[in-house]
Amino acid sequence: MKSDLFQAPDYYQVDDLLTEEHKLVRNTTREWVKKNLSPIIEEYAQRAEFPKELINGLAEVGAFGSYIPEEYGGAGLDQISYGLIMQELERGDSGIRSTASVQSSLVMGPIYNYGTEAQRQKYLPKLASGEWMGSFGLTEPNHGSNPSGMETKFKDMGDHYLLNGAKMWISNAPICDVAVVWAKNEEGRIHGLLVERGMEGFSTPETHNKWSLRASITGELIFDNVKVPKENILPNKSGLGAPLLCLDAARYGIAWGVIGAAMDCYDTALRYAKERTQFGKPIGQFQLQQKKLAEMITEITKAQLLTWRLGVLKNEGRATSAQISMAKRNNVDMALKIAREARQVLGAMGISGEYSIMRHAMNLESVITYEGTHDVHLLITGLDITGLNAFK
């Protein structure tokens, strides 16, 4: 079994900006990843299989709803702690981070923020403990970057709602016990509905043949005249803004998470460059290899400072959607470029499953387009700074 030799870079002593609780949370998750995730992830990625046995461990390190209050089963941590957990999980694998961030930001988040007290009491403790898994149904076959065009609809049938439609590219769908589903009512207003496994007409076929996020489980949510109890609607917010606020929370977690993937690629390339010899000396002694490594650590450091500041703003309730978009876009682009450069440092070994780099690179090809594409986030920043809407 291959040892996890990862050593986290901290070129600007960003640790000095963290509290002791932040570092304890981060280190606990890091050790869990080294012990439980790293030894098995390459095998599961090769098999394109989700390691279900990790669910309990993810719950134990607080990866499910870390910022949800303790009374509902969460850990009651702040936003920087949540970000650090996502960073460490994605250092292991983007797909595992995705499993956790969907559960936290896209399932537990809307239930806590938009749900009734009865819904919080029913669902959140089970989701926090990993007893139940959740999924988030927004993207549709014909509507990705334009969620307002969704075709999934529900009708008021008096004593229940009747839901019809389909969602696709949904993380956790095949194993979810509850799905937060966004659909239009008869007036065209978007609402969130809680759809449970076992409701007649609700199915979750798995998506196969993925070259990316192979250790994450992805599927569809299909609704064929599903009778949803009226108490399963999320009453405290409706309209497109409701799911978009959920996406803000998920994008924030991604901005932190991909730093972990970048760190892992950099650490692997640095170690390899100091050990691999060509022309009688370590390849790390050659100028072009040092250029690659120096640029990697520079970009990682900039991303660390960006997300730390964003975390402070989020803790203070001052982080804007546009600021979150900037961090998500910048950091995923940074991580993907580092994965590609690190792959070159390793040469042919860079594509081998003996190392994590190609797996990270393939995963990041999905992360750069999900929760808002690279281009869409650019236009969000453009709208914010000019006040002119390029989406219309």
NUVEX-351129 format. One record per residue (C-alpha): x, y, z; residue number from 0. Coordinates in steps of 0.5 Angstrom, whole numbers. Example, Ala and Ser with C-alpha at 12.3 -4.5 7.8 and 13.67 -1.06 7.14 Angstrom:
<pts>
PT      px      py      pz     k
PT      25      -9      16     0
PT      27      -2      14     1
</pts>
This chain:
<pts>
PT      px      py      pz     k
PT       0       0       0     0
PT       3       7      -2     1
PT       5      12       3     2
PT       2      19       3     3
PT       8      23       4     4
PT       4      30       3     5
PT       7      36       6     6
PT       3      42       6     7
PT       6      48       3     8
PT       5      55       7     9
PT      10      60       3    10
PT       7      66       7    11
PT       6      63      13    12
PT      -2      63      12    13
PT      -2      59      18    14
PT      -1      65      23    15
PT      -8      68      20    16
PT     -11      61      23    17
PT     -14      60      30    18
PT     -12      54      34    19
PT     -19      51      32    20
PT     -18      52      25    21
PT     -11      48      25    22
PT     -14      43      29    23
PT     -20      42      24    24
PT     -15      42      18    25
PT     -10      37      21    26
PT     -15      32      24    27
PT     -18      32      17    28
PT     -11      32      14    29
PT      -9      26      18    30
PT     -16      22      16    31
PT     -15      23       9    32
PT      -8      20       9    33
PT     -10      14      13    34
PT     -17      13      10    35
PT     -17      16       3    36
PT     -10      16       0    37
PT      -9       9       1    38
PT     -15       7      -3    39
PT     -17      13      -8    40
PT     -13      11     -14    41
PT     -16       4     -14    42
PT     -23       7     -14    43
PT     -22      12     -19    44
PT     -19       6     -24    45
PT     -25       2     -22    46
PT     -30       8     -23    47
PT     -33       7     -16    48
PT     -35      11     -10    49
PT     -32       9      -4    50
PT     -38       8       0    51
PT     -34       6       6    52
PT     -32      13       7    53
PT     -39      16       9    54
PT     -38      15      16    55
PT     -31      17      17    56
PT     -33      24      13    57
PT     -39      25      18    58
PT     -34      24      24    59
PT     -29      29      21    60
PT     -35      34      21    61
PT     -35      34      13    62
PT     -42      34      13    63
PT     -45      41      15    64
PT     -39      43      19    65
PT     -43      50      20    66
PT     -50      47      21    67
PT     -51      49      29    68
PT     -50      43      34    69
PT     -57      42      36    70
PT     -58      40      29    71
PT     -52      35      28    72
PT     -47      40      25    73
PT     -41      42      28    74
PT     -42      49      29    75
PT     -36      51      26    76
PT     -34      58      22    77
PT     -33      58      15    78
PT     -26      58      15    79
PT     -26      51      18    80
PT     -31      49      13    81
PT     -26      51       7    82
PT     -20      48      11    83
PT     -24      41      11    84
PT     -26      42       3    85
PT     -19      44       2    86
PT     -16      37       5    87
PT     -21      33       2    88
PT     -20      35      -5    89
PT     -13      34      -3    90
PT     -15      27      -3    91
PT     -20      27      -9    92
PT     -24      32     -12    93
PT     -30      27     -12    94
PT     -30      26      -5    95
PT     -30      33      -3    96
PT     -36      34      -8    97
PT     -39      29      -4    98
PT     -38      33       2    99
PT     -40      40      -1   100
PT     -46      37      -4   101
PT     -49      34       3   102
PT     -47      41       6   103
PT     -48      47       2   104
PT     -53      44      -3   105
PT     -57      40       2   106
PT     -57      41       9   107
PT     -56      49       7   108
PT     -62      50       4   109
PT     -66      45       9   110
PT     -63      50      15   111
PT     -64      56      11   112
PT     -71      55       8   113
PT     -74      50      11   114
PT     -79      49      17   115
PT     -77      47      24   116
PT     -80      40      23   117
PT     -76      39      17   118
PT     -69      41      20   119
PT     -71      36      26   120
PT     -73      31      21   121
PT     -67      31      16   122
PT     -61      35      19   123
PT     -59      30      24   124
PT     -59      24      19   125
PT     -55      28      14   126
PT     -50      30      19   127
PT     -49      23      21   128
PT     -48      20      14   129
PT     -54      16      16   130
PT     -58      19      10   131
PT     -54      22       4   132
PT     -57      28       0   133
PT     -57      31      -7   134
PT     -59      37     -10   135
PT     -63      38     -17   136
PT     -62      44     -21   137
PT     -59      42     -27   138
PT     -63      39     -33   139
PT     -62      36     -40   140
PT     -63      42     -43   141
PT     -61      47     -38   142
PT     -55      48     -35   143
PT     -52      55     -35   144
PT     -59      58     -36   145
PT     -63      55     -30   146
PT     -69      59     -30   147
PT     -71      56     -36   148
PT     -72      49     -32   149
PT     -78      45     -35   150
PT     -79      41     -28   151
PT     -86      43     -26   152
PT     -90      41     -20   153
PT     -98      42     -19   154
PT    -102      43     -13   155
PT    -107      37     -13   156
PT    -110      39      -6   157
PT    -107      35      -1   158
PT    -100      34      -5   159
PT     -96      36     -10   160
PT     -95      32     -17   161
PT     -88      33     -19   162
PT     -85      31     -26   163
PT     -79      33     -30   164
PT     -72      30     -30   165
PT     -65      33     -27   166
PT     -58      31     -29   167
PT     -51      31     -27   168
PT     -53      30     -20   169
PT     -47      28     -15   170
PT     -50      23     -10   171
PT     -56      22     -14   172
PT     -56      14     -14   173
PT     -55      14      -7   174
PT     -59      19      -4   175
PT     -64      18       1   176
PT     -67      25       0   177
PT     -66      30      -6   178
PT     -67      38      -6   179
PT     -71      39     -12   180
PT     -72      46     -16   181
PT     -78      46     -20   182
PT     -83      51     -22   183
PT     -90      51     -20   184
PT     -96      53     -24   185
PT     -95      60     -24   186
PT     -88      59     -26   187
PT     -85      61     -19   188
PT     -79      56     -17   189
PT     -79      53     -11   190
PT     -75      47      -7   191
PT     -78      41      -6   192
PT     -76      35      -1   193
PT     -76      28      -5   194
PT     -75      22      -1   195
PT     -72      15      -4   196
PT     -78      11      -4   197
PT     -83      16      -7   198
PT     -87      12     -13   199
PT     -85      15     -19   200
PT     -78      17     -17   201
PT     -72      14     -20   202
PT     -64      16     -20   203
PT     -60      12     -25   204
PT     -53      12     -25   205
PT     -49      16     -30   206
PT     -43      12     -33   207
PT     -37      12     -38   208
PT     -34      19     -34   209
PT     -27      20     -35   210
PT     -27      25     -29   211
PT     -29      25     -22   212
PT     -29      17     -23   213
PT     -29      16     -15   214
PT     -35      21     -15   215
PT     -42      18     -16   216
PT     -46      21     -21   217
PT     -53      20     -24   218
PT     -60      23     -26   219
PT     -66      25     -22   220
PT     -73      23     -25   221
PT     -80      25     -23   222
PT     -86      21     -26   223
PT     -92      24     -23   224
PT     -89      24     -16   225
PT     -93      25     -11   226
PT     -90      30      -6   227
PT     -93      31       1   228
PT     -94      39       2   229
PT     -90      39       8   230
PT     -84      37       4   231
PT     -84      44       0   232
PT     -78      49       3   233
PT     -83      55       5   234
PT     -78      61       7   235
PT     -75      62       0   236
PT     -77      62      -7   237
PT     -75      64     -14   238
PT     -69      63     -18   239
PT     -65      67     -12   240
PT     -66      61      -7   241
PT     -62      56     -11   242
PT     -57      61     -13   243
PT     -55      62      -6   244
PT     -54      55      -5   245
PT     -49      55     -10   246
PT     -46      61      -7   247
PT     -44      56      -1   248
PT     -42      51      -6   249
PT     -37      55     -10   250
PT     -34      58      -4   251
PT     -32      51      -2   252
PT     -30      49      -9   253
PT     -25      56      -8   254
PT     -22      53      -2   255
PT     -22      45      -4   256
PT     -18      46     -11   257
PT     -12      49      -7   258
PT     -12      42      -4   259
PT     -11      39     -11   260
PT      -6      44     -13   261
PT      -2      43      -7   262
PT      -2      36      -8   263
PT       0      36     -15   264
PT       6      41     -13   265
PT       8      37      -7   266
PT       9      31     -12   267
PT      12      35     -17   268
PT      17      38     -12   269
PT      19      31      -9   270
PT      20      28     -16   271
PT      24      34     -19   272
PT      29      33     -13   273
PT      29      26     -13   274
PT      29      24     -21   275
PT      36      25     -24   276
PT      38      27     -32   277
PT      44      29     -35   278
PT      48      27     -28   279
PT      44      32     -24   280
PT      37      32     -21   281
PT      32      35     -26   282
PT      30      40     -20   283
PT      37      44     -22   284
PT      35      45     -29   285
PT      32      53     -30   286
PT      26      51     -33   287
PT      24      46     -28   288
PT      25      51     -23   289
PT      21      56     -27   290
PT      15      51     -26   291
PT      15      50     -19   292
PT      16      57     -17   293
PT      10      59     -21   294
PT       6      54     -18   295
PT       8      56     -11   296
PT       7      63     -13   297
PT       0      62     -15   298
PT      -2      57      -9   299
PT       0      62      -4   300
PT      -4      68      -8   301
PT     -10      63      -8   302
PT      -9      62       0   303
PT      -9      69       1   304
PT     -15      70      -3   305
PT     -19      65       0   306
PT     -17      67       7   307
PT     -20      74       6   308
PT     -26      71       3   309
PT     -27      67       9   310
PT     -27      73      14   311
PT     -32      76      10   312
PT     -36      70      10   313
PT     -36      70      17   314
PT     -38      77      18   315
PT     -44      76      13   316
PT     -40      81       8   317
PT     -38      76       2   318
PT     -42      78      -4   319
PT     -44      73     -10   320
PT     -39      76     -14   321
PT     -33      76     -10   322
PT     -35      68      -9   323
PT     -35      67     -16   324
PT     -28      71     -17   325
PT     -25      66     -12   326
PT     -28      60     -15   327
PT     -26      62     -22   328
PT     -19      64     -21   329
PT     -17      58     -16   330
PT     -20      52     -21   331
PT     -16      55     -26   332
PT     -10      56     -22   333
PT     -11      49     -20   334
PT     -12      46     -27   335
PT      -6      49     -30   336
PT      -2      47     -24   337
PT      -4      40     -25   338
PT      -2      40     -32   339
PT       5      43     -31   340
PT       6      38     -25   341
PT       4      33     -30   342
PT      10      35     -35   343
PT      15      35     -29   344
PT      14      28     -28   345
PT      14      26     -36   346
PT      11      20     -37   347
PT      10      18     -30   348
PT       5      24     -30   349
PT       0      20     -33   350
PT       1      14     -28   351
PT      -4      12     -23   352
PT       2      11     -18   353
PT       2      19     -18   354
PT      -4      23     -16   355
PT      -3      28     -22   356
PT      -7      26     -28   357
PT     -13      24     -23   358
PT     -13      31     -21   359
PT     -12      34     -28   360
PT     -18      30     -30   361
PT     -23      32     -24   362
PT     -21      39     -25   363
PT     -24      39     -32   364
PT     -30      38     -29   365
PT     -30      43     -23   366
PT     -28      48     -28   367
PT     -35      48     -31   368
PT     -39      45     -25   369
PT     -43      50     -20   370
PT     -42      55     -26   371
PT     -37      55     -32   372
PT     -31      59     -32   373
PT     -34      63     -37   374
PT     -40      65     -33   375
PT     -36      67     -27   376
PT     -32      72     -31   377
PT     -39      75     -34   378
PT     -41      75     -26   379
PT     -35      79     -25   380
PT     -36      83     -31   381
PT     -43      85     -29   382
PT     -41      87     -22   383
PT     -36      92     -24   384
PT     -39      95     -30   385
PT     -47      94     -28   386
PT     -48      92     -35   387
PT     -51      85     -36   388
PT     -48      81     -41   389
PT     -53      75     -40   390
PT     -59      79     -43   391
</pts>
